[in-house]
Amino acid sequence: MTDASRHTVPLRQTWPDEFVARYRAAGHWRGETFPGFLRERAARFADSVAVVGGDTRWTYAQLGAEAERIAAGLLASGLAPGDRVVVQLGNIPEFIAVVCALFRAQLVPVYALPAHRLTEVAHFARKSEASAYICAERYETFDYRTLARELQAEVPAVRQVFVVGDAAEFVSIEALDGPRDALPGDPDPQSVAFLQISGGSTGLSKLIPRTHDDYIYSFRASNALCGIDADSVYMVALPAAHNFPMSSPGFFGALYAGARVVLSTGPGPDAAFPLIARERVTCVGLVPPLALLWADAAGKTAHDLSSLQVLQVGGAKLVPEAARRVVTGLGCTLQQVFGMAEGLVNYTRLDDADDLVLTTQGRPISGDDEVLVVDDHGAPVAEGEIGHLLTRGPYTIRGYHNDDAANARSFTDDGFYRTGDMVQRLPSGHLIVQGRATDHINRAGEKISAEEIEDHMLAHPQVFDAAVVSIPDEFLGERSCAFVIPGDTKPRPAELKAWVRGRGLAAFKVPDQIVFVDAFGTTAVGKVSRRELRAQLRARFLEEQKDAG
């Protein structure tokens, strides 16, 4: 059965012909594909260690063979090239093998984070028109087979479930096999390789179609800027399905270079430091709170961290004083990273002056990354002034999947992506991130939609109204604070938190703090936008905290 006959919305990501010609002529797009480059690396680096995780050590040849086995088994089970498959696996070797297998079978991964629960996973499955779901038996004590049963009940189109570990009534990944000669050839480099998830500025996450050509360029170019080569050892400490540890340069960049990928089951020093010492890790990416935690722990550990050459920090802004603490604590090169799953990635360069590394979030990968900094009306701001960041380029998307309303909001008529970030651009091209223009909450690198959480809180019978805002937090960067006007009976904060958690949401979306108020402020005409209301509540709260301190 063809992709078109199984799905009502085709997968596409298209650039105008003139840009395709430009990016090819510049050598950005080389016609490479995921199965093509992975097959070549499996042959060229056959005996080199590719992936380390738990008790597993796969060479490149073994990773290639494992991917072929799973790919053939998935097709033999009834899936067809073009089918979309939701993948929810933690930092285990099987995550990489499964993703490589999906590419080999021309199946399309739809990435979900381990923290996501039924609400999010069902949304991804519906929006992508997924035919299957792949999960682990358990990860960090949660039984994903229970989620799989709920998912199939809610989204019947998810006909098949494949499980790493004890599969119960489902199909075991370990048992998959099939004829290798049934595997398809390599796909069109301009076709969609996978669907990544957005931060979700309003409501649930949007789906981001990334092509072979554009995504491979992003991590191939990142390798050069991050010093990744065949001798590198790259650690995945953050959840592997995040865009940052996947492609900046991430485990895909490491595999492209013939390097070793080391998967840490947790991002904390207790899990990561022994692996750094044992595997001689050279590069790792962290969010700011973790970087500070590592810097503090480094002075107290008995583990040898001397192999660590580059610590990348991204996902949220690293303020200068925190950057100094990280450099002092870990004693390696700091590289700031500012990027987005939609495309544009900025790095401080490894040879940048200290002041640029400490105070900026880097500059774009490519000379063909076009960056505009504009005012509220779309007019360019003066050099050095703060404005809205817009961008287009060889690895920045031109549209979300199956979301006309989001596309109208997020893209200009001439193809620039409205990032939602407020930045200042220096004459050197380096960007200083000044915050979000939207009601995103950036909690330790996880993007939370205020609107989504408000909707769930308003469903509680004793919540009259709720507004969720970001509050600066020394450890998390930002924490979420819910201002609640209670109904007739005021619920306890713990009850409201349990309510949100019980709605099938990821734990990081549960408000960190709940403040009860009698009323929200209004304007002179008796009404206020949600965005203005959140700004007022945030300002009032911070002023009260300042007076109290």
N, C-alpha and C positions, 0 to 999 in steps of 0.2 A: 504494500500500500504506500502511496507516495505521501510526502510531507503535506502537499496541498489538500489531499483528500482526508487527512487526519485532523487538520487544523484549520480554523476559520480565519486566523490572522497570521499571515506569513512573517517570517523573521527577516528583517532587512536593516541594513545600516548603509546609507548611500551618501557619497560626496559628489558634488558636481564634477563633470568630466574634466574641467580645467584644473581642478585641485588634484584629481587622480593622476593626471599627467604630470603635474608639478611634483607630487610626492614620489612618484616613480622615478622621475628624472633626477631628483635629488638623492636617490638611493635609500629613502626611508622605507618604501614598500618594495620588497624584493621578491614577492610571490611565494614567500615561505608559508608553510602551514604547520600546525601543531603536530599532527602525525608524521609529517615529513621530517621535521627537525628532530623529533624524539627518536624516530627510527635511525636517523643518521648518527645521533649521539650514542645510541645503544651499540652501534657497530664500532664507532671510533674510540669510545671510552669503555669498551666491553667489560674490562676487569677492574675498572675504577669503582670505588664505592659511590653510589648515587644517593641513597636514602638511608638514614639511620633513625630509628624510632623504637623505643622499648627494647625488646630483645631481637629486633629485626635489623639486619644489615643487608641491603640489596645492592648488588653491582648494577651498572647501567644495563648489562645484558639481562640480568635477572628482572629488573624493572620492566624492560621491554617485553620479556616473555610473559610476565604477569599481566601486563596491560593487554597483550594479544589474547591471552586465555580468557580474561574477563570480557573483552570486547566480543569475541566469538560467542561466548556464552550468553551475553545479553541479546545478541541478534537471534541466537538459536531459541531463546525463550519467547520470541514473538515481537520484540521491539524492531523497529525499522529505521533506517537512516533518516534523520530529520526529526525524530521524536525528541521531545524535551523531557529531561529527567531531573527532578529535584534531588540535590545531593546535600545531606546534612551529616557530616562526619567531622570529628575533632582532629587534633594534631596526631594522627596515627599514619603509618606508612600506607595503609590502604586508601587513605584519602587521595594521595598522589597517584597511586596505581589505578584507582577507579576513574579519576578525571582523565588520565592518559588513555584509559580504555574507551571512555566515552568519545574522545576525539577520534580514536582509531576506528570506531564503529560509525562515525559520523552521526553520533547522538549528541544532543546539546545539553550540557550541564546547566542547571539553574541553582546557583549557590545560596545555601541557607547557613546561618551561623549556628553553632551548637546551642547558643542561648535562646534561639527562637523556639516558640511553642506553637500550638495549633493555629491561633489566629494568624500569625505571620506565615507559617508554612502553607496553610490552606490558601491564603491570598496568593503566594508565589505560584502554587499549583494551578489555581484558576486562571490567573492572569497570563501565565505562560502556556496554558493548555497542556500541562504535563501528563505523560502517560505512565510514569513510574516514579518511585521514591526509593532512594538508597540511604540507609542509616546504619549506625552501629547498634549492636544489641544494647549496650549501655555506654555512657560517657559521663564521667564525673557524677556517678550515682543515679543519673536519670535513665529510665528505661524507654528508649525510643520506639520500641515495638508497640507500646501503648499509644504513643502519638500516631504511629502508622495506622493502627486500627481506627482511631478517631478520624484521621485524614481520609481514609477510604470511605468512611461513612458519610463524611461531609462533602467530599469531592470524588464521586464514583468514577470519573474519567481516569483517576489514578488506579489503573488496573493491576499493576504489579508492584510488589515491594521486595527489595533485596537487602539483606542484612549481613553486616560483618559480625561474626560471632554466632551465638545460638540464635537461629532464625525463627524458632518456634514454628508457626504455621506458614511462614513466608519462605522465600528462597535464599539459601546461603550463598554469599559471594564466593566463599571458599569452594563451593561445589560446582560453580559455573564452568562450562566448557562447551566447545562447539567447533565446527570445521573452520580452520583458518582460511581456506580458499573462498569462503563466503564473505570475507571481510571486503569492504569497498575500497576503491582507490582513494587517493588524496582529494580533499574537497577544493572548491574554488577559494583561492586566498582572500577574495573579497566577500566571501560568505560569512555569516555569523557563526562564531566558534562557541560562544556561551552567553548566558544572561547573568550579569552581575546585578547586585541590588544597590539602590541609591540609599542615601541617608534618610530619606523620607521627610521632606520639609513640611509637607502637609499630609496628614493621614499616613497610610501604610506605604512602604517603600515602592518606588517605581523600579521597573526592570530596564537594565541597560544592555543593549546588544553590542557586543564587541566582536570585531572581525579578526581573522587570522593576521592579515596584513598590519592592521593598526596596533594590535596588542603586542605582537611579537616585536614590532619596532620599538615600542615603549620600553620593554625590558632589555632588548639588545642595546639600545642607546644608554639605558640606565647602567648597564654593566660597566661601560667605559667611564662613566662619571663616578661610579662607586668603587672602582678598583677590583671588580670581580673577574677572576680568571679561573683556569682549571685547578689552580692550587688553593683556591679559596674554600673556606668552610662556612656556609651560611646557616645560621640558626633561625628557625621559625618559632618564636616565643609567643607572639600574638596568635589569635585564631587564624588558621591557614586560609580560610575562605574570605578573609578580609583582603581588599585590594592591595593594601600596603605590603603585607608579607608575601603576597602572591606575585607582585610585579615591580616593586620599587627598590631594588631589582627583584627581590622576592625569590621564592623557590623556583619559579620559572626561569628567571634570569640565571640562577645558579645552574640549573639543568642545561640551559642553553650553552653555558660556558664550560660544561664538563666538570663542575665543582661538586662538592659534597653538601647535601642538605641534611641538617640535623633538626629533628622535630622534638620540641620540649612540650610535655603534656600540660605544663602550666607556665605562666609568665614570671612567676616570682623567683627570687634568688635561690630558694631551697631546691626547686626543680631544675633551674637553668644553670647555676654555677657548677655543679658536678659535671654536667654535659660539656660546658665550655672547657673545663680542665681536661676531661677525658678525650674529647674529639678535637681539641685545639681550634675552637671556633674563632674565626677572624672577623665576622660581621654579623650584626643583629639589628633588628628594628624594634623600637619600643614607642609607647605613648608617654607623654611627660610624667604622669604620676609614677609609672614603673621605672622610668629612667632615674628619678630622684630616689626611689626605693633601692635600686641597684647601687647607685652611687654611695648611699649610706651604708649598705651591707658590704660593699667591696672592702672597706677598711677593717671589717671584723671577720671576714671569711678566711678559712684555711685553704680554700681551693685556689689553684693557680689560674689567674685570669689574664696572664701576660700575653697570651696568643691574640687577644681581642684587639684588632687594629682600628675598626670603625664602628662607632655606635650611632645608628640613625635614630632620630627622634622625629615623629610626625603624628598625624591623627588629630592633633590639637596644638595650639600655639605653645611653644616653650619660651617663657619670658626670660630676659637676659640674666637675671640673678639666678634663676634655676639652671640655665645653661652653664653658668660658671661653676655651680655646685656639681653638675654632672661631669664636667671636664676634670675638675679637681679630684673628685671621688674615684673615677674610673681610669683616668690617666691615658685614655686613648683619643683618637681623633673623633670629634663630634661632627656629624653631618645632619643639618636640619632638612626636613622633607615636608613639603606642603603640596598636597595633591588631592585628587578626587577620583572616584570610580568612573565618573563621566569622561575623564581624560587628563587634562593638564597636570603635569607634575613638575615641581620646582625643587632644586637641590642647592644647598651651599656646596661649593666645590671643595675638594680635599685640600687644595692649595690656596683657598681664600684666606684673606687676612682675618685675624682673630675677631676683630670688631664686627665683620660681616657674619661670621659664623655664630657669634653670640647674640646678635641683635636682629638678624633677618631670617626669613624662611626660605631663602634661596632664589634662584632664577630658573626660567624654564629649560627643559631638556633641549629643545630644538630651536634652530634659527627660524623654522617655519611655524613655531608657536606664536600666534598673533595675540597680543594682550592689549586690551583697552581698559582704562580706568576712567569711569564716567560719573557724572552727577546724577541726581534723581530723575533728570529729564533726558538722560542719554548723551549729554554733551561732554566732551573730554574735559577733565579737570586740569588745572595747572600742574606742571612738573612738581612732584613731591607732595601734592595735596592728596587727601584721603578721598576715595571714591569706590564705586561698585566695580568689581572685577568681571570683565567679559573676556571670552577667549574662543579661538577656533584654531585648529591645527591638524597634523597628520595622525593624531591618536585621541582627539577629542570628538565625541559623538555629535551627530547632527539631529538626533531624535531618540526619545524613549520608545520602548515597545508598547504598542497598543494603548496609547494615552494621549489623545489629541489635546485635551485641556492642559496637561502638563507641558506638552510641546509648545503650545501657544504662549504659556507663561515663561518658559525657560529658554527659548531661542528667538533670536532676532530674525528678521526677514532675510538678512544676508548671512545667516548661519553661525552667528556668535552665540556661545552658550553663556547664559547669565548664571554665574556660579553661586550668587547669594552671599559672597564674601566681600567685606570691605577691606581695601588694602591701600598701602602707600607704596609707590614705585620710586626707587632711587635711580639716579643717573646711570648706575652700573647695570640696571635691569633687575636687581634684587628686589623682592617684595617683602614688605612688613605687614603681616596680617593684623588687622585692627578689630576683627570680630565678624559677626554675621549680620546681614541686613534682614534676615528672616527670624522667625521664632523657633529656630533650631536650638536645642540644648546639646552642647558638645561635652558629654560626660565621659571623661577618660578615653576620648576617641570614638565613643559610640554616639551616633547622632540620634536624638530623640525629638519627635514632633510634639510640641506642646498641645496642638489641636487634637492629636490622637488620644493622648492621655486624658485630656479634658472630657472628651466624648465618653470614655469609659467611666470616669468618676461621676459624670452626670447621670449615669444609669443607676447609681446607688439611690435607694429610696429616700435616704436622709441627707442627700446633697441637693441643695437648692441651686447653687451655681459653683463653678470652680474655674480657676485660672492658674495655669502652670507656667512658671518662669524659671529662667536660669539665674543662679546666684554664684558669684565667684567663689571658688574653693581652692585652697592652697594645694591640696593633694590631688583632687579629681580634675582640676581646671575649672569645671563648672559642675554644680549639683542642681538637681531639680527641686523646686519648692512649689507645693500646691497651696494656693490660697482658696479656702473653702468657706462659702456661706452655707451653714447647716440648715436643715429643715426643722421640723418641730422638735426632734430629738437629736442632740448633737452626738454623732458617732465618735468612737475613740480613733485616734490616728492609726493605731495598729489594725483596727478593723478596716479602715479605708485602704491601707496598704495591702492587706490580705485580699480585699475585694479586687483591686487592680491585678494582683498576682493571679487570682483565681479566674480572671477573664481570659486566660490562655496567652498572656503576653510574656516576653522575655523579662527576666528579673531586673535587668538594668533600666527598664522603663518604669519601675515602681518608684513613686516620688521619694526622694531622700528625706524630705521634711514636709510637714503639713502644718499650716498656720490657719486657724479659724478667725474669720472676720465677720463683722455684722453686715457690712455692705461694701460694694465696690464704688470707687469714685466715678462721677459722671461729668460730662462737659456741661457748658452753659445751656445747651439745647436738650440736655437730658439723656444723651446717649454717647457712647464712646466705642471706637473699634476695638476688637479683641487685642490687636497689636498695641494700640495706645494704652489699653487697660493693663496689659502685661508690663509695659514700660513704666507706668505709674506705680504699680504694685512693687516692682523690683526696686525702683528709686526710693519709695517710701520705706521699704524694709531695710535697705542698706543704710539709710539715714538714721533709722531707729537703732540699728545695730551699732552705728558709729557713736550715737549719743549715749548708748548703754555702756559702750566700752571705754 
